[in-house]
Amino acid sequence: MRLRLLFLPLIPLAFSVLSPAVADPLPVVATTSVLQDLVRNVGGDKVDVKTLVGLDGDAHTYEPTPSDAKAISTARLVVINGLGLEGWLTRLMGSAKFSGTRVTATEGIAPLTMQEAEGGKSKTVIDPHAWQSLANGRIYVANIAKGLIAADPANAAFYRDNAANYANQLSALETKIRAELADVPAAKRRVITTHDAFQYYGKAYGIAFIAPIGLSTEDGEPSAGDVAKLERQIKREKLHALFLENISNSRLIEQLAHDTGAVVGPPLFSDALSRPDEPAPSYLQMFEYNTATLKAGMLKN
Ligand SMILES: [Zn+2]
């Protein structure tokens, strides 16, 4: 009897040795502000998420700083988009000596590809902007929940519940978006943006996006011939839905508008969320705002 009494208090001690206490809240690093918002929705107050590429920032051309390596080295979970978005990440991870859990949020997504011209040749490139469809957003959320559970198993039920609730919100928003866009006739469903960030959105919700710059803002300016061709198309098809993204340079779209008489619409939010006082500070608000903005533009076509 005495032996048993002595033994019982040892059990919690043994457990605390086997599974070391996870820092509270769990330190997480996400590469972009979109991923940061998704992690916050799943992790709630159990996580402290930093983003490397800030609000209105460009993940294609990002240059990591020494403080990024420091944040990664103390994180227990790193969430990346993958599909080639973060070309700068391998070197950063190498210098950060990260030993925690790493999640690629696009794992399991069917990636879209695109033909891009390079040095006179056409090559197939993977489109990394998979978060621009809410169906993919649900896969991101499932992957993030899996990562949080692996990094912090004590809060598994909390993460699972939040992920299920948030996935339901994404589904509800998707239904709303389809209903809103149903008012736009098929012939008007054409939009011009600077870089090709909305292929997933277009495929999911039935809109043709035309972008003079390719998938990455790194690809540079299109040729004068390509610009002239696009201007002829804008005039011929009487396109008025011309948009810039919050992360890209406005010069090209402004030139197109100037040469064709089309008016540039308010900026769309593509690769990064906005500041809190702007229209797209969360993933859900980004979709609501982009959809309303696109719809207003397309109805002028
Ligand atoms: Zn992009």
Residues whose N, C-alpha, C, O or C-beta is under 5 A from the ligand:
A	BS01	ZN	A197 L215 D271
